[in-house]
Amino acid sequence: MNGFFLAKKSLRTGYYWMTMEHDAFIPVEVEIPSLRIIQEAELKDAEWVKNHYEQLAMIEERRIVAVCHGQLYRQRMSKAFNKRVKTRLFQIGQLVLKQVFPHQEKYKGKFEPNWQGPYMVRKVLSGGAVVLAEMDGQEWPKTINADALKRYYV
């Protein structure tokens, strides 16, 4: 804010004080009472403590409602996502094709095939991991995620 608008605003506040004969309040102070508001309202200490405790309880209640809302939202989103997910179950001895990723050294360019193989499933691990083997029986050292595989039909 530049000096002109600051001076204009302070004059307006001064005018308010002169006409209404009390200090101007910040809008936040109206909703959340400060010590000055409490003193002007002449509340007793017990009354102030009671009001303050009720406001704190209301804030805690709103936090709980927000947390519940967030959890319900996450549940709805995961349910909607999982509705379209197709699980891929592989069995030992099944033939599969492995996806070629751009970071692999065998990746040549956009006109090359996207799938390598066929490979044979050697082991099926928990969590969707699969150990592959070449057609000659040589086992791969790394596990492959089942999302990067598709069944090979002969």
C-alpha atoms as a printed R data frame, in Angstrom:
    type eleno elety resid chain resno       x       y       z
1   ATOM     1    CA   MET     A     1   0.000   0.000   0.000
2   ATOM     2    CA   ASN     A     2   1.498   3.353  -0.923
3   ATOM     3    CA   GLY     A     3   1.553   6.444   1.282
4   ATOM     4    CA   PHE     A     4  -1.479   8.130  -0.285
5   ATOM     5    CA   PHE     A     5  -3.840   5.231   0.393
6   ATOM     6    CA   LEU     A     6  -2.388   4.713   3.884
7   ATOM     7    CA   ALA     A     7  -3.028   8.351   4.769
8   ATOM     8    CA   LYS     A     8  -6.531   8.170   3.298
9   ATOM     9    CA   LYS     A     9  -7.295   5.047   5.305
10  ATOM    10    CA   SER     A    10  -5.952   6.512   8.554
11  ATOM    11    CA   LEU     A    11  -8.039   9.657   8.028
12  ATOM    12    CA   ARG     A    12 -11.119   7.520   7.467
13  ATOM    13    CA   THR     A    13 -10.412   5.627  10.704
14  ATOM    14    CA   GLY     A    14  -9.895   8.873  12.562
15  ATOM    15    CA   TYR     A    15 -13.208  10.132  11.184
16  ATOM    16    CA   TYR     A    16 -14.897   6.969  12.409
17  ATOM    17    CA   TRP     A    17 -13.411   7.460  15.872
18  ATOM    18    CA   MET     A    18 -14.508  11.092  15.998
19  ATOM    19    CA   THR     A    19 -18.069  10.419  14.878
20  ATOM    20    CA   MET     A    20 -18.754   7.204  16.779
21  ATOM    21    CA   GLU     A    21 -16.623   8.138  19.817
22  ATOM    22    CA   HIS     A    22 -14.856   4.822  20.191
23  ATOM    23    CA   ASP     A    23 -12.023   2.915  18.536
24  ATOM    24    CA   ALA     A    24 -12.446   1.167  15.243
25  ATOM    25    CA   PHE     A    25 -12.372  -2.626  15.358
26  ATOM    26    CA   ILE     A    26 -10.561  -4.933  13.042
27  ATOM    27    CA   PRO     A    27 -13.126  -7.293  11.427
28  ATOM    28    CA   VAL     A    28 -11.312 -10.307  12.881
29  ATOM    29    CA   GLU     A    29 -11.859  -8.954  16.408
30  ATOM    30    CA   VAL     A    30 -15.610  -9.026  15.929
31  ATOM    31    CA   GLU     A    31 -15.627 -12.773  15.241
32  ATOM    32    CA   ILE     A    32 -12.843 -13.771  17.657
33  ATOM    33    CA   PRO     A    33 -12.978 -11.450  20.639
34  ATOM    34    CA   SER     A    34  -9.699 -10.005  21.846
35  ATOM    35    CA   LEU     A    35  -8.922  -8.733  25.333
36  ATOM    36    CA   ARG     A    36  -9.932  -5.187  24.325
37  ATOM    37    CA   ILE     A    37 -13.376  -6.366  23.132
38  ATOM    38    CA   ILE     A    38 -13.876  -8.339  26.324
39  ATOM    39    CA   GLN     A    39 -12.979  -5.358  28.503
40  ATOM    40    CA   GLU     A    40 -15.362  -3.108  26.601
41  ATOM    41    CA   ALA     A    41 -18.157  -5.679  26.857
42  ATOM    42    CA   GLU     A    42 -17.414  -5.853  30.604
43  ATOM    43    CA   LEU     A    43 -17.683  -9.626  30.828
44  ATOM    44    CA   LYS     A    44 -16.844 -11.298  34.093
45  ATOM    45    CA   ASP     A    45 -13.885 -13.667  34.214
46  ATOM    46    CA   ALA     A    46 -16.030 -16.761  34.692
47  ATOM    47    CA   GLU     A    47 -18.262 -15.743  31.801
48  ATOM    48    CA   TRP     A    48 -15.252 -15.064  29.581
49  ATOM    49    CA   VAL     A    49 -13.700 -18.431  30.429
50  ATOM    50    CA   LYS     A    50 -16.993 -20.190  29.674
51  ATOM    51    CA   ASN     A    51 -17.357 -18.437  26.300
52  ATOM    52    CA   HIS     A    52 -13.732 -19.094  25.439
53  ATOM    53    CA   TYR     A    53 -14.045 -22.797  26.328
54  ATOM    54    CA   GLU     A    54 -17.180 -23.100  24.151
55  ATOM    55    CA   GLN     A    55 -15.327 -21.533  21.203
56  ATOM    56    CA   LEU     A    56 -12.393 -23.919  21.658
57  ATOM    57    CA   ALA     A    57 -14.768 -26.887  21.813
58  ATOM    58    CA   MET     A    58 -16.439 -25.703  18.607
59  ATOM    59    CA   ILE     A    59 -13.048 -25.422  16.873
60  ATOM    60    CA   GLU     A    60 -12.145 -28.980  17.955
61  ATOM    61    CA   GLU     A    61 -15.513 -30.213  16.682
62  ATOM    62    CA   ARG     A    62 -14.896 -28.556  13.304
63  ATOM    63    CA   ARG     A    63 -11.461 -30.196  13.096
64  ATOM    64    CA   ILE     A    64 -12.991 -33.615  13.741
65  ATOM    65    CA   VAL     A    65 -15.624 -33.005  11.064
66  ATOM    66    CA   ALA     A    66 -12.886 -31.953   8.602
67  ATOM    67    CA   VAL     A    67 -10.831 -35.092   9.343
68  ATOM    68    CA   CYS     A    68 -13.896 -37.329   8.876
69  ATOM    69    CA   HIS     A    69 -14.735 -35.547   5.635
70  ATOM    70    CA   GLY     A    70 -11.173 -36.083   4.369
71  ATOM    71    CA   GLN     A    71 -11.269 -39.785   5.230
72  ATOM    72    CA   LEU     A    72 -14.618 -40.269   3.495
73  ATOM    73    CA   TYR     A    73 -13.319 -38.422   0.432
74  ATOM    74    CA   ARG     A    74 -10.219 -40.663   0.271
75  ATOM    75    CA   GLN     A    75 -12.411 -43.767   0.579
76  ATOM    76    CA   ARG     A    76 -14.679 -42.618  -2.249
77  ATOM    77    CA   MET     A    77 -11.715 -41.803  -4.484
78  ATOM    78    CA   SER     A    78 -10.004 -45.150  -3.847
79  ATOM    79    CA   LYS     A    79 -13.276 -47.002  -4.454
80  ATOM    80    CA   ALA     A    80 -13.761 -45.174  -7.775
81  ATOM    81    CA   PHE     A    81 -10.150 -45.875  -8.785
82  ATOM    82    CA   ASN     A    82 -10.193 -49.531  -7.738
83  ATOM    83    CA   LYS     A    83 -13.411 -50.084  -9.690
84  ATOM    84    CA   ARG     A    84 -11.452 -49.767 -12.952
85  ATOM    85    CA   VAL     A    85  -8.317 -51.640 -11.883
86  ATOM    86    CA   LYS     A    86  -7.946 -55.077 -13.414
87  ATOM    87    CA   THR     A    87  -5.754 -57.445 -11.447
88  ATOM    88    CA   ARG     A    88  -3.346 -59.511 -13.488
89  ATOM    89    CA   LEU     A    89  -2.811 -62.962 -12.103
90  ATOM    90    CA   PHE     A    90   0.069 -64.954 -13.539
91  ATOM    91    CA   GLN     A    91   0.899 -68.608 -12.989
92  ATOM    92    CA   ILE     A    92   4.214 -70.427 -13.069
93  ATOM    93    CA   GLY     A    93   5.087 -71.582 -16.591
94  ATOM    94    CA   GLN     A    94   2.882 -69.023 -18.325
95  ATOM    95    CA   LEU     A    95   4.304 -67.102 -21.306
96  ATOM    96    CA   VAL     A    96   4.356 -63.297 -21.026
97  ATOM    97    CA   LEU     A    97   5.620 -60.224 -22.866
98  ATOM    98    CA   LYS     A    98   7.582 -57.556 -20.977
99  ATOM    99    CA   GLN     A    99   7.096 -53.859 -21.665
100 ATOM   100    CA   VAL     A   100  10.129 -51.947 -22.995
101 ATOM   101    CA   PHE     A   101  10.700 -48.756 -20.990
102 ATOM   102    CA   PRO     A   102  12.452 -45.672 -22.459
103 ATOM   103    CA   HIS     A   103  15.230 -45.810 -19.832
104 ATOM   104    CA   GLN     A   104  16.333 -49.300 -20.925
105 ATOM   105    CA   GLU     A   105  19.346 -49.715 -23.177
106 ATOM   106    CA   LYS     A   106  17.369 -51.837 -25.644
107 ATOM   107    CA   TYR     A   107  15.055 -48.896 -26.296
108 ATOM   108    CA   LYS     A   108  15.878 -47.570 -29.765
109 ATOM   109    CA   GLY     A   109  13.175 -45.100 -30.644
110 ATOM   110    CA   LYS     A   110   9.503 -44.565 -31.313
111 ATOM   111    CA   PHE     A   111   9.328 -47.009 -34.234
112 ATOM   112    CA   GLU     A   112  10.665 -49.964 -32.244
113 ATOM   113    CA   PRO     A   113   8.318 -52.517 -30.625
114 ATOM   114    CA   ASN     A   114   6.952 -51.705 -27.176
115 ATOM   115    CA   TRP     A   115   7.071 -55.291 -25.909
116 ATOM   116    CA   GLN     A   116   9.886 -57.838 -25.532
117 ATOM   117    CA   GLY     A   117   9.562 -61.531 -25.230
118 ATOM   118    CA   PRO     A   118   8.189 -64.065 -24.854
119 ATOM   119    CA   TYR     A   119   9.419 -64.914 -21.359
120 ATOM   120    CA   MET     A   120   8.330 -67.628 -18.967
121 ATOM   121    CA   VAL     A   121   7.031 -66.908 -15.455
122 ATOM   122    CA   ARG     A   122   9.411 -68.597 -12.989
123 ATOM   123    CA   LYS     A   123   7.981 -67.347  -9.640
124 ATOM   124    CA   VAL     A   124   4.981 -65.261  -8.596
125 ATOM   125    CA   LEU     A   125   5.716 -63.156  -5.499
126 ATOM   126    CA   SER     A   126   3.352 -61.236  -3.254
127 ATOM   127    CA   GLY     A   127   2.371 -57.696  -4.160
128 ATOM   128    CA   GLY     A   128   2.282 -58.303  -7.904
129 ATOM   129    CA   ALA     A   129   5.992 -59.016  -8.456
130 ATOM   130    CA   VAL     A   130   7.052 -61.709 -10.907
131 ATOM   131    CA   VAL     A   131  10.397 -63.425 -11.567
132 ATOM   132    CA   LEU     A   132  10.898 -64.131 -15.265
133 ATOM   133    CA   ALA     A   133  13.114 -66.553 -17.126
134 ATOM   134    CA   GLU     A   134  14.321 -66.634 -20.724
135 ATOM   135    CA   MET     A   135  12.983 -69.386 -22.954
136 ATOM   136    CA   ASP     A   136  16.250 -71.317 -22.460
137 ATOM   137    CA   GLY     A   137  15.681 -71.367 -18.663
138 ATOM   138    CA   GLN     A   138  18.065 -68.582 -17.604
139 ATOM   139    CA   GLU     A   139  16.433 -66.685 -14.718
140 ATOM   140    CA   TRP     A   140  16.369 -62.884 -14.603
141 ATOM   141    CA   PRO     A   141  18.150 -61.332 -11.588
142 ATOM   142    CA   LYS     A   142  15.483 -58.678 -10.990
143 ATOM   143    CA   THR     A   143  11.788 -58.989 -10.289
144 ATOM   144    CA   ILE     A   144   9.306 -57.346 -12.645
145 ATOM   145    CA   ASN     A   145   6.072 -55.654 -11.658
146 ATOM   146    CA   ALA     A   146   2.999 -57.395 -13.042
147 ATOM   147    CA   ASP     A   147   1.781 -54.068 -14.459
148 ATOM   148    CA   ALA     A   148   4.638 -54.180 -16.993
149 ATOM   149    CA   LEU     A   149   3.647 -57.650 -18.257
150 ATOM   150    CA   LYS     A   150   0.933 -59.005 -20.477
151 ATOM   151    CA   ARG     A   151   0.030 -62.513 -21.401
152 ATOM   152    CA   TYR     A   152   1.487 -64.003 -24.568
153 ATOM   153    CA   TYR     A   153  -0.940 -66.149 -26.519
154 ATOM   154    CA   VAL     A   154   0.508 -68.740 -28.896
